[in-house]
């Protein structure tokens, strides 16, 4: 598994741990579902996904230590960037 996929997996584990918090359970589940759809794409098998995977991992660590809306919003914003970039032309094998 590549470095980007490792970081993504760690971030997903952190986010999944939020399921015990009723305030963030739904958002965390939604984020995990979106990331599951992205994790095996070429974007994360190459170095292209490493910066966003690292950003998401750091945001998930921040959310674990300080669970609040701005931190969750940051995670959701990064996931949106991942979805946009992972499916962009030039980031998939053809």
PDB file of N, CA, C and O in Angstrom:
ATOM      1  N   UNK A   1       0.853  -1.177   0.000  1.00  0.00           N
ATOM      2  CA  UNK A   1       0.000   0.000   0.000  1.00  0.00           C
ATOM      3  C   UNK A   1       0.897   1.239   0.000  1.00  0.00           C
ATOM      4  O   UNK A   1       1.918   1.278   0.687  1.00  0.00           O
ATOM      5  N   UNK A   2       0.508   2.236  -0.770  1.00  0.00           N
ATOM      6  CA  UNK A   2       1.284   3.461  -0.862  1.00  0.00           C
ATOM      7  C   UNK A   2       1.131   4.344   0.357  1.00  0.00           C
ATOM      8  O   UNK A   2       0.229   4.163   1.174  1.00  0.00           O
ATOM      9  N   UNK A   3       2.023   5.292   0.456  1.00  0.00           N
ATOM     10  CA  UNK A   3       2.017   6.233   1.587  1.00  0.00           C
ATOM     11  C   UNK A   3       0.697   6.999   1.673  1.00  0.00           C
ATOM     12  O   UNK A   3       0.152   7.188   2.761  1.00  0.00           O
ATOM     13  N   UNK A   4       0.184   7.438   0.518  1.00  0.00           N
ATOM     14  CA  UNK A   4      -1.078   8.182   0.513  1.00  0.00           C
ATOM     15  C   UNK A   4      -2.210   7.303   1.034  1.00  0.00           C
ATOM     16  O   UNK A   4      -3.053   7.762   1.805  1.00  0.00           O
ATOM     17  N   UNK A   5      -2.227   6.045   0.615  1.00  0.00           N
ATOM     18  CA  UNK A   5      -3.277   5.137   1.082  1.00  0.00           C
ATOM     19  C   UNK A   5      -3.142   4.864   2.575  1.00  0.00           C
ATOM     20  O   UNK A   5      -4.148   4.728   3.270  1.00  0.00           O
ATOM     21  N   UNK A   6      -1.916   4.781   3.075  1.00  0.00           N
ATOM     22  CA  UNK A   6      -1.698   4.587   4.515  1.00  0.00           C
ATOM     23  C   UNK A   6      -2.250   5.766   5.314  1.00  0.00           C
ATOM     24  O   UNK A   6      -2.954   5.586   6.308  1.00  0.00           O
ATOM     25  N   UNK A   7      -1.915   6.976   4.859  1.00  0.00           N
ATOM     26  CA  UNK A   7      -2.410   8.170   5.557  1.00  0.00           C
ATOM     27  C   UNK A   7      -3.924   8.258   5.484  1.00  0.00           C
ATOM     28  O   UNK A   7      -4.581   8.624   6.459  1.00  0.00           O
ATOM     29  N   UNK A   8      -4.473   7.922   4.328  1.00  0.00           N
ATOM     30  CA  UNK A   8      -5.926   7.943   4.169  1.00  0.00           C
ATOM     31  C   UNK A   8      -6.584   6.942   5.121  1.00  0.00           C
ATOM     32  O   UNK A   8      -7.601   7.246   5.746  1.00  0.00           O
ATOM     33  N   UNK A   9      -6.001   5.759   5.226  1.00  0.00           N
ATOM     34  CA  UNK A   9      -6.546   4.735   6.131  1.00  0.00           C
ATOM     35  C   UNK A   9      -6.497   5.209   7.587  1.00  0.00           C
ATOM     36  O   UNK A   9      -7.442   4.989   8.345  1.00  0.00           O
ATOM     37  N   UNK A  10      -5.397   5.857   7.975  1.00  0.00           N
ATOM     38  CA  UNK A  10      -5.288   6.369   9.347  1.00  0.00           C
ATOM     39  C   UNK A  10      -6.313   7.469   9.595  1.00  0.00           C
ATOM     40  O   UNK A  10      -6.932   7.522  10.658  1.00  0.00           O
ATOM     41  N   UNK A  11      -6.487   8.339   8.617  1.00  0.00           N
ATOM     42  CA  UNK A  11      -7.481   9.407   8.749  1.00  0.00           C
ATOM     43  C   UNK A  11      -8.882   8.818   8.867  1.00  0.00           C
ATOM     44  O   UNK A  11      -9.696   9.286   9.664  1.00  0.00           O
ATOM     45  N   UNK A  12      -9.155   7.794   8.072  1.00  0.00           N
ATOM     46  CA  UNK A  12     -10.479   7.158   8.125  1.00  0.00           C
ATOM     47  C   UNK A  12     -10.716   6.506   9.483  1.00  0.00           C
ATOM     48  O   UNK A  12     -11.832   6.545  10.000  1.00  0.00           O
ATOM     49  N   UNK A  13      -9.691   5.916  10.057  1.00  0.00           N
ATOM     50  CA  UNK A  13      -9.806   5.316  11.390  1.00  0.00           C
ATOM     51  C   UNK A  13     -10.128   6.400  12.420  1.00  0.00           C
ATOM     52  O   UNK A  13     -10.991   6.219  13.278  1.00  0.00           O
ATOM     53  N   UNK A  14      -9.423   7.524  12.321  1.00  0.00           N
ATOM     54  CA  UNK A  14      -9.690   8.642  13.237  1.00  0.00           C
ATOM     55  C   UNK A  14     -11.122   9.139  13.091  1.00  0.00           C
ATOM     56  O   UNK A  14     -11.819   9.356  14.082  1.00  0.00           O
ATOM     57  N   UNK A  15     -11.549   9.314  11.858  1.00  0.00           N
ATOM     58  CA  UNK A  15     -12.898   9.831  11.606  1.00  0.00           C
ATOM     59  C   UNK A  15     -13.948   8.834  12.071  1.00  0.00           C
ATOM     60  O   UNK A  15     -14.976   9.224  12.625  1.00  0.00           O
ATOM     61  N   UNK A  16     -13.694   7.551  11.848  1.00  0.00           N
ATOM     62  CA  UNK A  16     -14.634   6.517  12.287  1.00  0.00           C
ATOM     63  C   UNK A  16     -14.793   6.520  13.804  1.00  0.00           C
ATOM     64  O   UNK A  16     -15.851   6.161  14.320  1.00  0.00           O
ATOM     65  N   UNK A  17     -13.750   6.922  14.512  1.00  0.00           N
ATOM     66  CA  UNK A  17     -13.833   6.952  15.977  1.00  0.00           C
ATOM     67  C   UNK A  17     -14.802   8.028  16.473  1.00  0.00           C
ATOM     68  O   UNK A  17     -15.181   8.033  17.645  1.00  0.00           O
ATOM     69  N   UNK A  18     -15.196   8.925  15.593  1.00  0.00           N
ATOM     70  CA  UNK A  18     -16.162   9.966  15.977  1.00  0.00           C
ATOM     71  C   UNK A  18     -17.586   9.436  16.066  1.00  0.00           C
ATOM     72  O   UNK A  18     -18.491  10.151  16.496  1.00  0.00           O
ATOM     73  N   UNK A  19     -17.785   8.203  15.666  1.00  0.00           N
ATOM     74  CA  UNK A  19     -19.138   7.650  15.668  1.00  0.00           C
ATOM     75  C   UNK A  19     -19.733   7.592  17.070  1.00  0.00           C
ATOM     76  O   UNK A  19     -20.952   7.510  17.222  1.00  0.00           O
ATOM     77  N   UNK A  20     -18.893   7.636  18.086  1.00  0.00           N
ATOM     78  CA  UNK A  20     -19.383   7.653  19.458  1.00  0.00           C
ATOM     79  C   UNK A  20     -19.908   9.015  19.893  1.00  0.00           C
ATOM     80  O   UNK A  20     -20.539   9.136  20.943  1.00  0.00           O
ATOM     81  N   UNK A  21     -19.650  10.035  19.086  1.00  0.00           N
ATOM     82  CA  UNK A  21     -20.108  11.382  19.395  1.00  0.00           C
ATOM     83  C   UNK A  21     -21.371  11.649  18.585  1.00  0.00           C
ATOM     84  O   UNK A  21     -21.307  11.765  17.361  1.00  0.00           O
ATOM     85  N   UNK A  22     -22.502  11.746  19.245  1.00  0.00           N
ATOM     86  CA  UNK A  22     -23.780  11.895  18.547  1.00  0.00           C
ATOM     87  C   UNK A  22     -23.846  13.167  17.698  1.00  0.00           C
ATOM     88  O   UNK A  22     -24.600  13.219  16.726  1.00  0.00           O
ATOM     89  N   UNK A  23     -23.069  14.184  18.052  1.00  0.00           N
ATOM     90  CA  UNK A  23     -23.065  15.421  17.271  1.00  0.00           C
ATOM     91  C   UNK A  23     -22.415  15.241  15.905  1.00  0.00           C
ATOM     92  O   UNK A  23     -22.756  15.954  14.961  1.00  0.00           O
ATOM     93  N   UNK A  24     -21.490  14.304  15.788  1.00  0.00           N
ATOM     94  CA  UNK A  24     -20.721  14.148  14.549  1.00  0.00           C
ATOM     95  C   UNK A  24     -20.869  12.788  13.889  1.00  0.00           C
ATOM     96  O   UNK A  24     -20.225  12.521  12.874  1.00  0.00           O
ATOM     97  N   UNK A  25     -21.702  11.926  14.447  1.00  0.00           N
ATOM     98  CA  UNK A  25     -21.863  10.580  13.919  1.00  0.00           C
ATOM     99  C   UNK A  25     -22.295  10.585  12.455  1.00  0.00           C
ATOM    100  O   UNK A  25     -21.701   9.886  11.634  1.00  0.00           O
ATOM    101  N   UNK A  26     -23.313  11.359  12.123  1.00  0.00           N
ATOM    102  CA  UNK A  26     -23.825  11.371  10.749  1.00  0.00           C
ATOM    103  C   UNK A  26     -22.792  11.927   9.770  1.00  0.00           C
ATOM    104  O   UNK A  26     -22.593  11.376   8.688  1.00  0.00           O
ATOM    105  N   UNK A  27     -22.140  13.015  10.155  1.00  0.00           N
ATOM    106  CA  UNK A  27     -21.136  13.617   9.281  1.00  0.00           C
ATOM    107  C   UNK A  27     -19.945  12.672   9.105  1.00  0.00           C
ATOM    108  O   UNK A  27     -19.425  12.522   7.999  1.00  0.00           O
ATOM    109  N   UNK A  28     -19.524  12.045  10.184  1.00  0.00           N
ATOM    110  CA  UNK A  28     -18.397  11.111  10.112  1.00  0.00           C
ATOM    111  C   UNK A  28     -18.739   9.928   9.202  1.00  0.00           C
ATOM    112  O   UNK A  28     -17.909   9.500   8.400  1.00  0.00           O
ATOM    113  N   UNK A  29     -19.938   9.412   9.323  1.00  0.00           N
ATOM    114  CA  UNK A  29     -20.366   8.290   8.473  1.00  0.00           C
ATOM    115  C   UNK A  29     -20.387   8.692   7.003  1.00  0.00           C
ATOM    116  O   UNK A  29     -19.978   7.918   6.138  1.00  0.00           O
ATOM    117  N   UNK A  30     -20.859   9.887   6.725  1.00  0.00           N
ATOM    118  CA  UNK A  30     -20.904  10.388   5.356  1.00  0.00           C
ATOM    119  C   UNK A  30     -19.497  10.534   4.783  1.00  0.00           C
ATOM    120  O   UNK A  30     -19.244  10.164   3.637  1.00  0.00           O
ATOM    121  N   UNK A  31     -18.589  11.074   5.587  1.00  0.00           N
ATOM    122  CA  UNK A  31     -17.205  11.248   5.152  1.00  0.00           C
ATOM    123  C   UNK A  31     -16.561   9.897   4.879  1.00  0.00           C
ATOM    124  O   UNK A  31     -15.877   9.732   3.869  1.00  0.00           O
ATOM    125  N   UNK A  32     -16.764   8.945   5.751  1.00  0.00           N
ATOM    126  CA  UNK A  32     -16.187   7.606   5.577  1.00  0.00           C
ATOM    127  C   UNK A  32     -16.719   6.969   4.293  1.00  0.00           C
ATOM    128  O   UNK A  32     -15.960   6.352   3.545  1.00  0.00           O
ATOM    129  N   UNK A  33     -17.991   7.114   4.043  1.00  0.00           N
ATOM    130  CA  UNK A  33     -18.593   6.561   2.826  1.00  0.00           C
ATOM    131  C   UNK A  33     -17.946   7.177   1.574  1.00  0.00           C
ATOM    132  O   UNK A  33     -17.623   6.466   0.623  1.00  0.00           O
ATOM    133  N   UNK A  34     -17.764   8.486   1.585  1.00  0.00           N
ATOM    134  CA  UNK A  34     -17.139   9.168   0.448  1.00  0.00           C
ATOM    135  C   UNK A  34     -15.692   8.725   0.267  1.00  0.00           C
ATOM    136  O   UNK A  34     -15.240   8.519  -0.859  1.00  0.00           O
ATOM    137  N   UNK A  35     -14.971   8.579   1.365  1.00  0.00           N
ATOM    138  CA  UNK A  35     -13.567   8.172   1.279  1.00  0.00           C
ATOM    139  C   UNK A  35     -13.418   6.723   0.838  1.00  0.00           C
ATOM    140  O   UNK A  35     -12.459   6.383   0.144  1.00  0.00           O
ATOM    141  N   UNK A  36     -14.352   5.868   1.232  1.00  0.00           N
ATOM    142  CA  UNK A  36     -14.319   4.477   0.783  1.00  0.00           C
ATOM    143  C   UNK A  36     -14.416   4.392  -0.731  1.00  0.00           C
ATOM    144  O   UNK A  36     -13.820   3.510  -1.349  1.00  0.00           O
ATOM    145  N   UNK A  37     -15.167   5.311  -1.328  1.00  0.00           N
ATOM    146  CA  UNK A  37     -15.310   5.342  -2.784  1.00  0.00           C
ATOM    147  C   UNK A  37     -14.035   5.832  -3.471  1.00  0.00           C
ATOM    148  O   UNK A  37     -13.834   5.575  -4.658  1.00  0.00           O
ATOM    149  N   UNK A  38     -13.183   6.526  -2.744  1.00  0.00           N
ATOM    150  CA  UNK A  38     -11.977   7.120  -3.321  1.00  0.00           C
ATOM    151  C   UNK A  38     -10.693   6.351  -3.039  1.00  0.00           C
ATOM    152  O   UNK A  38      -9.734   6.452  -3.805  1.00  0.00           O
ATOM    153  N   UNK A  39     -10.660   5.601  -1.978  1.00  0.00           N
ATOM    154  CA  UNK A  39      -9.394   5.074  -1.443  1.00  0.00           C
ATOM    155  C   UNK A  39      -8.602   4.183  -2.390  1.00  0.00           C
ATOM    156  O   UNK A  39      -7.376   4.133  -2.285  1.00  0.00           O
ATOM    157  N   UNK A  40      -9.247   3.486  -3.300  1.00  0.00           N
ATOM    158  CA  UNK A  40      -8.522   2.576  -4.187  1.00  0.00           C
ATOM    159  C   UNK A  40      -8.226   3.179  -5.550  1.00  0.00           C
ATOM    160  O   UNK A  40      -7.705   2.497  -6.433  1.00  0.00           O
ATOM    161  N   UNK A  41      -8.547   4.428  -5.723  1.00  0.00           N
ATOM    162  CA  UNK A  41      -8.299   5.079  -7.002  1.00  0.00           C
ATOM    163  C   UNK A  41      -6.812   5.354  -7.188  1.00  0.00           C
ATOM    164  O   UNK A  41      -6.051   5.452  -6.225  1.00  0.00           O
ATOM    165  N   UNK A  42      -6.424   5.473  -8.441  1.00  0.00           N
ATOM    166  CA  UNK A  42      -5.028   5.723  -8.782  1.00  0.00           C
ATOM    167  C   UNK A  42      -4.495   6.958  -8.065  1.00  0.00           C
ATOM    168  O   UNK A  42      -3.312   7.017  -7.728  1.00  0.00           O
ATOM    169  N   UNK A  43      -5.352   7.940  -7.829  1.00  0.00           N
ATOM    170  CA  UNK A  43      -4.963   9.178  -7.154  1.00  0.00           C
ATOM    171  C   UNK A  43      -4.238   8.877  -5.846  1.00  0.00           C
ATOM    172  O   UNK A  43      -3.269   9.560  -5.511  1.00  0.00           O
ATOM    173  N   UNK A  44      -4.683   7.880  -5.110  1.00  0.00           N
ATOM    174  CA  UNK A  44      -4.061   7.529  -3.829  1.00  0.00           C
ATOM    175  C   UNK A  44      -3.019   6.424  -3.956  1.00  0.00           C
ATOM    176  O   UNK A  44      -2.315   6.128  -2.991  1.00  0.00           O
ATOM    177  N   UNK A  45      -2.913   5.822  -5.112  1.00  0.00           N
ATOM    178  CA  UNK A  45      -1.870   4.831  -5.342  1.00  0.00           C
ATOM    179  C   UNK A  45      -0.600   5.507  -5.839  1.00  0.00           C
ATOM    180  O   UNK A  45       0.468   4.896  -5.870  1.00  0.00           O
ATOM    181  N   UNK A  46      -0.721   6.758  -6.222  1.00  0.00           N
ATOM    182  CA  UNK A  46       0.422   7.524  -6.711  1.00  0.00           C
ATOM    183  C   UNK A  46       0.753   8.620  -5.701  1.00  0.00           C
ATOM    184  O   UNK A  46       0.099   8.754  -4.667  1.00  0.00           O
ATOM    185  N   UNK A  47       1.767   9.386  -6.019  1.00  0.00           N
ATOM    186  CA  UNK A  47       2.125  10.513  -5.148  1.00  0.00           C
ATOM    187  C   UNK A  47       1.151  11.673  -5.271  1.00  0.00           C
ATOM    188  O   UNK A  47       1.171  12.581  -4.440  1.00  0.00           O
ATOM    189  N   UNK A  48       0.305  11.664  -6.284  1.00  0.00           N
ATOM    190  CA  UNK A  48      -0.633  12.766  -6.503  1.00  0.00           C
ATOM    191  C   UNK A  48      -1.545  12.981  -5.294  1.00  0.00           C
ATOM    192  O   UNK A  48      -1.871  14.120  -4.961  1.00  0.00           O
ATOM    193  N   UNK A  49      -1.952  11.910  -4.645  1.00  0.00           N
ATOM    194  CA  UNK A  49      -2.877  12.012  -3.529  1.00  0.00           C
ATOM    195  C   UNK A  49      -2.220  12.262  -2.181  1.00  0.00           C
ATOM    196  O   UNK A  49      -2.912  12.503  -1.192  1.00  0.00           O
ATOM    197  N   UNK A  50      -0.910  12.210  -2.128  1.00  0.00           N
ATOM    198  CA  UNK A  50      -0.207  12.326  -0.849  1.00  0.00           C
ATOM    199  C   UNK A  50      -0.473  13.651  -0.119  1.00  0.00           C
ATOM    200  O   UNK A  50      -0.754  13.621   1.079  1.00  0.00           O
ATOM    201  N   UNK A  51      -0.398  14.806  -0.784  1.00  0.00           N
ATOM    202  CA  UNK A  51      -0.640  16.057  -0.045  1.00  0.00           C
ATOM    203  C   UNK A  51      -2.035  16.139   0.590  1.00  0.00           C
ATOM    204  O   UNK A  51      -2.173  16.563   1.737  1.00  0.00           O
ATOM    205  N   UNK A  52      -3.058  15.734  -0.154  1.00  0.00           N
ATOM    206  CA  UNK A  52      -4.411  15.790   0.411  1.00  0.00           C
ATOM    207  C   UNK A  52      -4.621  14.717   1.477  1.00  0.00           C
ATOM    208  O   UNK A  52      -5.327  14.952   2.458  1.00  0.00           O
ATOM    209  N   UNK A  53      -4.028  13.562   1.299  1.00  0.00           N
ATOM    210  CA  UNK A  53      -4.131  12.514   2.317  1.00  0.00           C
ATOM    211  C   UNK A  53      -3.476  12.983   3.612  1.00  0.00           C
ATOM    212  O   UNK A  53      -4.005  12.756   4.700  1.00  0.00           O
ATOM    213  N   UNK A  54      -2.330  13.634   3.491  1.00  0.00           N
ATOM    214  CA  UNK A  54      -1.636  14.163   4.664  1.00  0.00           C
ATOM    215  C   UNK A  54      -2.460  15.259   5.333  1.00  0.00           C
ATOM    216  O   UNK A  54      -2.572  15.302   6.558  1.00  0.00           O
ATOM    217  N   UNK A  55      -3.035  16.143   4.523  1.00  0.00           N
ATOM    218  CA  UNK A  55      -3.880  17.215   5.048  1.00  0.00           C
ATOM    219  C   UNK A  55      -5.083  16.643   5.793  1.00  0.00           C
ATOM    220  O   UNK A  55      -5.437  17.113   6.874  1.00  0.00           O
ATOM    221  N   UNK A  56      -5.707  15.621   5.201  1.00  0.00           N
ATOM    222  CA  UNK A  56      -6.860  14.994   5.843  1.00  0.00           C
ATOM    223  C   UNK A  56      -6.456  14.307   7.137  1.00  0.00           C
ATOM    224  O   UNK A  56      -7.176  14.391   8.132  1.00  0.00           O
ATOM    225  N   UNK A  57      -5.312  13.627   7.139  1.00  0.00           N
ATOM    226  CA  UNK A  57      -4.844  12.965   8.357  1.00  0.00           C
ATOM    227  C   UNK A  57      -4.637  13.981   9.477  1.00  0.00           C
ATOM    228  O   UNK A  57      -5.073  13.761  10.607  1.00  0.00           O
ATOM    229  N   UNK A  58      -3.977  15.086   9.166  1.00  0.00           N
ATOM    230  CA  UNK A  58      -3.738  16.122  10.175  1.00  0.00           C
ATOM    231  C   UNK A  58      -5.051  16.716  10.670  1.00  0.00           C
ATOM    232  O   UNK A  58      -5.203  16.970  11.865  1.00  0.00           O
ATOM    233  N   UNK A  59      -5.998  16.940   9.766  1.00  0.00           N
ATOM    234  CA  UNK A  59      -7.301  17.478  10.168  1.00  0.00           C
ATOM    235  C   UNK A  59      -8.048  16.482  11.050  1.00  0.00           C
ATOM    236  O   UNK A  59      -8.737  16.877  11.991  1.00  0.00           O
ATOM    237  N   UNK A  60      -7.914  15.197  10.749  1.00  0.00           N
ATOM    238  CA  UNK A  60      -8.604  14.182  11.564  1.00  0.00           C
ATOM    239  C   UNK A  60      -7.983  14.099  12.958  1.00  0.00           C
ATOM    240  O   UNK A  60      -8.690  13.896  13.945  1.00  0.00           O
ATOM    241  N   UNK A  61      -6.665  14.254  13.038  1.00  0.00           N
ATOM    242  CA  UNK A  61      -5.994  14.268  14.341  1.00  0.00           C
ATOM    243  C   UNK A  61      -6.470  15.474  15.162  1.00  0.00           C
ATOM    244  O   UNK A  61      -6.716  15.371  16.364  1.00  0.00           O
ATOM    245  N   UNK A  62      -6.590  16.603  14.486  1.00  0.00           N
ATOM    246  CA  UNK A  62      -7.057  17.820  15.141  1.00  0.00           C
ATOM    247  C   UNK A  62      -8.493  17.638  15.652  1.00  0.00           C
ATOM    248  O   UNK A  62      -8.835  18.085  16.746  1.00  0.00           O
ATOM    249  N   UNK A  63      -9.320  16.979  14.846  1.00  0.00           N
ATOM    250  CA  UNK A  63     -10.713  16.755  15.222  1.00  0.00           C
ATOM    251  C   UNK A  63     -10.808  15.800  16.414  1.00  0.00           C
ATOM    252  O   UNK A  63     -11.660  15.978  17.284  1.00  0.00           O
ATOM    253  N   UNK A  64      -9.951  14.804  16.455  1.00  0.00           N
ATOM    254  CA  UNK A  64      -9.959  13.857  17.579  1.00  0.00           C
ATOM    255  C   UNK A  64      -9.632  14.573  18.882  1.00  0.00           C
ATOM    256  O   UNK A  64     -10.248  14.310  19.915  1.00  0.00           O
ATOM    257  N   UNK A  65      -8.659  15.480  18.828  1.00  0.00           N
ATOM    258  CA  UNK A  65      -8.247  16.160  20.057  1.00  0.00           C
ATOM    259  C   UNK A  65      -9.167  17.309  20.444  1.00  0.00           C
ATOM    260  O   UNK A  65      -9.234  17.687  21.614  1.00  0.00           O
ATOM    261  N   UNK A  66      -9.882  17.869  19.459  1.00  0.00           N
ATOM    262  CA  UNK A  66     -10.779  18.999  19.735  1.00  0.00           C
ATOM    263  C   UNK A  66     -12.000  18.903  18.833  1.00  0.00           C
ATOM    264  O   UNK A  66     -12.029  19.476  17.744  1.00  0.00           O
ATOM    265  N   UNK A  67     -13.013  18.167  19.299  1.00  0.00           N
ATOM    266  CA  UNK A  67     -14.193  17.924  18.487  1.00  0.00           C
ATOM    267  C   UNK A  67     -15.100  19.152  18.477  1.00  0.00           C
ATOM    268  O   UNK A  67     -15.773  19.462  19.460  1.00  0.00           O
ATOM    269  N   UNK A  68     -15.095  19.844  17.328  1.00  0.00           N
ATOM    270  CA  UNK A  68     -15.952  21.014  17.174  1.00  0.00           C
ATOM    271  C   UNK A  68     -16.338  21.176  15.708  1.00  0.00           C
ATOM    272  O   UNK A  68     -15.775  20.523  14.830  1.00  0.00           O
ATOM    273  N   UNK A  69     -17.308  22.055  15.458  1.00  0.00           N
ATOM    274  CA  UNK A  69     -17.825  22.233  14.103  1.00  0.00           C
ATOM    275  C   UNK A  69     -16.774  22.737  13.110  1.00  0.00           C
ATOM    276  O   UNK A  69     -16.707  22.212  11.999  1.00  0.00           O
ATOM    277  N   UNK A  70     -15.956  23.724  13.458  1.00  0.00           N
ATOM    278  CA  UNK A  70     -14.955  24.170  12.480  1.00  0.00           C
ATOM    279  C   UNK A  70     -13.982  23.057  12.063  1.00  0.00           C
ATOM    280  O   UNK A  70     -13.588  22.986  10.899  1.00  0.00           O
ATOM    281  N   UNK A  71     -13.603  22.207  12.988  1.00  0.00           N
ATOM    282  CA  UNK A  71     -12.705  21.099  12.650  1.00  0.00           C
ATOM    283  C   UNK A  71     -13.399  20.080  11.747  1.00  0.00           C
ATOM    284  O   UNK A  71     -12.781  19.548  10.824  1.00  0.00           O
ATOM    285  N   UNK A  72     -14.671  19.806  12.006  1.00  0.00           N
ATOM    286  CA  UNK A  72     -15.424  18.887  11.149  1.00  0.00           C
ATOM    287  C   UNK A  72     -15.624  19.504   9.772  1.00  0.00           C
ATOM    288  O   UNK A  72     -15.542  18.806   8.761  1.00  0.00           O
ATOM    289  N   UNK A  73     -15.882  20.790   9.726  1.00  0.00           N
ATOM    290  CA  UNK A  73     -16.045  21.484   8.444  1.00  0.00           C
ATOM    291  C   UNK A  73     -14.764  21.397   7.617  1.00  0.00           C
ATOM    292  O   UNK A  73     -14.816  21.257   6.396  1.00  0.00           O
ATOM    293  N   UNK A  74     -13.618  21.480   8.287  1.00  0.00           N
ATOM    294  CA  UNK A  74     -12.332  21.379   7.595  1.00  0.00           C
ATOM    295  C   UNK A  74     -12.169  19.997   6.962  1.00  0.00           C
ATOM    296  O   UNK A  74     -11.699  19.879   5.831  1.00  0.00           O
ATOM    297  N   UNK A  75     -12.553  18.970   7.686  1.00  0.00           N
ATOM    298  CA  UNK A  75     -12.487  17.604   7.158  1.00  0.00           C
ATOM    299  C   UNK A  75     -13.379  17.476   5.928  1.00  0.00           C
ATOM    300  O   UNK A  75     -12.959  16.931   4.907  1.00  0.00           O
ATOM    301  N   UNK A  76     -14.599  17.973   6.022  1.00  0.00           N
ATOM    302  CA  UNK A  76     -15.530  17.880   4.898  1.00  0.00           C
ATOM    303  C   UNK A  76     -15.012  18.645   3.681  1.00  0.00           C
ATOM    304  O   UNK A  76     -15.193  18.205   2.546  1.00  0.00           O
ATOM    305  N   UNK A  77     -14.378  19.773   3.913  1.00  0.00           N
ATOM    306  CA  UNK A  77     -13.810  20.569   2.824  1.00  0.00           C
ATOM    307  C   UNK A  77     -12.691  19.798   2.118  1.00  0.00           C
ATOM    308  O   UNK A  77     -12.615  19.800   0.890  1.00  0.00           O
ATOM    309  N   UNK A  78     -11.830  19.147   2.887  1.00  0.00           N
ATOM    310  CA  UNK A  78     -10.738  18.363   2.313  1.00  0.00           C
ATOM    311  C   UNK A  78     -11.289  17.171   1.531  1.00  0.00           C
ATOM    312  O   UNK A  78     -10.773  16.840   0.463  1.00  0.00           O
ATOM    313  N   UNK A  79     -12.319  16.535   2.046  1.00  0.00           N
ATOM    314  CA  UNK A  79     -12.927  15.399   1.345  1.00  0.00           C
ATOM    315  C   UNK A  79     -13.504  15.857   0.007  1.00  0.00           C
ATOM    316  O   UNK A  79     -13.409  15.139  -0.988  1.00  0.00           O
ATOM    317  N   UNK A  80     -14.095  17.040  -0.021  1.00  0.00           N
ATOM    318  CA  UNK A  80     -14.616  17.586  -1.279  1.00  0.00           C
ATOM    319  C   UNK A  80     -13.475  17.811  -2.275  1.00  0.00           C
ATOM    320  O   UNK A  80     -13.620  17.528  -3.464  1.00  0.00           O
ATOM    321  N   UNK A  81     -12.353  18.313  -1.791  1.00  0.00           N
ATOM    322  CA  UNK A  81     -11.188  18.506  -2.657  1.00  0.00           C
ATOM    323  C   UNK A  81     -10.689  17.165  -3.193  1.00  0.00           C
ATOM    324  O   UNK A  81     -10.306  17.054  -4.358  1.00  0.00           O
ATOM    325  N   UNK A  82     -10.700  16.164  -2.341  1.00  0.00           N
ATOM    326  CA  UNK A  82     -10.274  14.822  -2.757  1.00  0.00           C
ATOM    327  C   UNK A  82     -11.191  14.311  -3.862  1.00  0.00           C
ATOM    328  O   UNK A  82     -10.718  13.798  -4.876  1.00  0.00           O
ATOM    329  N   UNK A  83     -12.487  14.447  -3.672  1.00  0.00           N
ATOM    330  CA  UNK A  83     -13.430  13.984  -4.687  1.00  0.00           C
ATOM    331  C   UNK A  83     -13.213  14.722  -6.008  1.00  0.00           C
ATOM    332  O   UNK A  83     -13.237  14.114  -7.078  1.00  0.00           O
ATOM    333  N   UNK A  84     -13.005  16.018  -5.925  1.00  0.00           N
ATOM    334  CA  UNK A  84     -12.791  16.817  -7.132  1.00  0.00           C
ATOM    335  C   UNK A  84     -11.521  16.408  -7.871  1.00  0.00           C
ATOM    336  O   UNK A  84     -11.526  16.270  -9.095  1.00  0.00           O
ATOM    337  N   UNK A  85     -10.447  16.217  -7.132  1.00  0.00           N
ATOM    338  CA  UNK A  85      -9.150  15.924  -7.761  1.00  0.00           C
ATOM    339  C   UNK A  85      -9.000  14.463  -8.171  1.00  0.00           C
ATOM    340  O   UNK A  85      -8.397  14.175  -9.204  1.00  0.00           O
ATOM    341  N   UNK A  86      -9.528  13.554  -7.392  1.00  0.00           N
ATOM    342  CA  UNK A  86      -9.369  12.127  -7.706  1.00  0.00           C
ATOM    343  C   UNK A  86     -10.083  11.747  -8.992  1.00  0.00           C
ATOM    344  O   UNK A  86      -9.687  10.800  -9.671  1.00  0.00           O
ATOM    345  N   UNK A  87     -11.129  12.480  -9.326  1.00  0.00           N
ATOM    346  CA  UNK A  87     -11.888  12.175 -10.536  1.00  0.00           C
ATOM    347  C   UNK A  87     -11.573  13.123 -11.685  1.00  0.00           C
ATOM    348  O   UNK A  87     -12.206  13.054 -12.738  1.00  0.00           O
ATOM    349  N   UNK A  88     -10.607  14.000 -11.492  1.00  0.00           N
ATOM    350  CA  UNK A  88     -10.245  14.966 -12.531  1.00  0.00           C
ATOM    351  C   UNK A  88      -9.499  14.269 -13.664  1.00  0.00           C
ATOM    352  O   UNK A  88      -8.787  13.291 -13.433  1.00  0.00           O
ATOM    353  N   UNK A  89      -9.660  14.765 -14.881  1.00  0.00           N
ATOM    354  CA  UNK A  89      -8.913  14.183 -16.002  1.00  0.00           C
ATOM    355  C   UNK A  89      -7.406  14.242 -15.721  1.00  0.00           C
ATOM    356  O   UNK A  89      -6.899  15.229 -15.186  1.00  0.00           O
ATOM    357  N   UNK A  90      -6.719  13.191 -16.084  1.00  0.00           N
ATOM    358  CA  UNK A  90      -5.277  13.146 -15.870  1.00  0.00           C
ATOM    359  C   UNK A  90      -4.869  12.506 -14.569  1.00  0.00           C
ATOM    360  O   UNK A  90      -3.676  12.309 -14.338  1.00  0.00           O
ATOM    361  N   UNK A  91      -5.819  12.171 -13.703  1.00  0.00           N
ATOM    362  CA  UNK A  91      -5.471  11.537 -12.437  1.00  0.00           C
ATOM    363  C   UNK A  91      -5.912  10.088 -12.384  1.00  0.00           C
ATOM    364  O   UNK A  91      -5.849   9.456 -11.329  1.00  0.00           O
ATOM    365  N   UNK A  92      -6.356   9.557 -13.509  1.00  0.00           N
ATOM    366  CA  UNK A  92      -6.755   8.152 -13.565  1.00  0.00           C
ATOM    367  C   UNK A  92      -6.002   7.467 -14.699  1.00  0.00           C
ATOM    368  O   UNK A  92      -5.608   8.111 -15.671  1.00  0.00           O
ATOM    369  N   UNK A  93      -5.808   6.190 -14.572  1.00  0.00           N
ATOM    370  CA  UNK A  93      -5.181   5.424 -15.636  1.00  0.00           C
ATOM    371  C   UNK A  93      -6.208   5.129 -16.716  1.00  0.00           C
ATOM    372  O   UNK A  93      -7.337   4.733 -16.427  1.00  0.00           O
ATOM    373  N   UNK A  94      -5.806   5.326 -17.949  1.00  0.00           N
ATOM    374  CA  UNK A  94      -6.732   5.014 -19.066  1.00  0.00           C
ATOM    375  C   UNK A  94      -6.110   4.011 -19.988  1.00  0.00           C
ATOM    376  O   UNK A  94      -6.724   3.621 -20.981  1.00  0.00           O
TER     377      UNK A  94
END
